[in-house]
Amino acid sequence: MAEMENSLTPRPDQTLLGMLVAGGVALLAYFLNRAIAEKLPVLTSHASLADKLSALIRTVIIALTTGAVMVFGIIALGLMLLTVKYTLSYVQRVWMNRNS
């Protein structure tokens, strides 16, 4: 059972790599979100139907990218904490083996 548990436990370098990937995706989604919010024109009160539809699509895209930023940011944070946990447990295991 212990052998199976060890094979399922990720190494700290794997969790660190996952954290970097999730953080990169969150950063790209944030830059996309910011670019869309800054570049597209603001809707005026006398807008045509096409302008209203484009504003609706812009709002949906901004909402989706904001959600992606939050989800991938939280995943990156969790993986960072998991990396710290696994690293500390590895250091503790090495320290215990050296002292015994």
N, C-alpha and C positions, 0 to 999 in steps of 0.2 A: 504493500500500500504506500509506503514511504517513497519507493522508487517512482511510482506513478505520480505522486504529489510533486516530487522534484521535477519531473519532466513537464508538468503543467505550469509550474511557476516560472514566469518570465525573468530573464536576467535583467540587471539594472541598465545595461546598454540597450536592450530592446525597448524598455520603457522610456529611456531617454530619447531614442530615435522616434518613437511614437509621439512623444511630447513635442519634439521639433517639427514633425510633420503636421500635427494638429495645430500648433502655434502658427506655422506657415500658412496653412489654409485659413485660419482665423484672420491673419494679417492681410492676406489677399482679399478676403471678403470685406474687410474693413475699408481697404483702399478702393475697392469697387463701389462700396456703399457711399463713401465720401465723394468719389468722382461723379456718381450719378446725382447726388444731392446738390453738388456745386454747379455742374455743367448744364443740366436741363433747366429750361426756363420755368419760372413760377407762373401758375395759372392766374389769369386776370378775371375780373368779374364779367366781362363781355366776351367770353371765349366761345369758340365754335364747338361743335360736337367732337370733332377730331382732337381739339386741344383738351377737351374734358376726358376723352378716352386715353390720350397719352399721359395725362396727369394721373389717371387711375392706374395705368400700367406702371408708371414710375413709382407710385406709392406701393404697389404690390412688390415690385423688385426691391425697393428699399426695405420693406418689411421682411422679405425672405433673406436678404443679405444680412440684416441685423440679427435675425434668428440664427443664421449660420455663424456669425461672429460670436454670439453668446454660447452656442452649443460647442463649437470647436475650442473656444477659450476655456470653457469649464472642463472639457476633456483634457486640454493641455495642462491645466492646473492640477487635475486629479492625477495625471501621469507623472507630473513633477513630484507630487507628494509620494506617489508609489515608488518612484526612483529613490527618493530620500530614504523611505522605509527599507527597501531592499538593500541599499548601500549600507545603512546602519546595521542591519541584521548580518550582512556579510562581514563587516568590520568586527562586530561582536563575536561572530563565530570564529574568526581568525584569532582574535584576542583570547578567547577561551581555549582554543587549541594550543596556543603558544604557552599559556600559563599552566596547562595540565601536563 
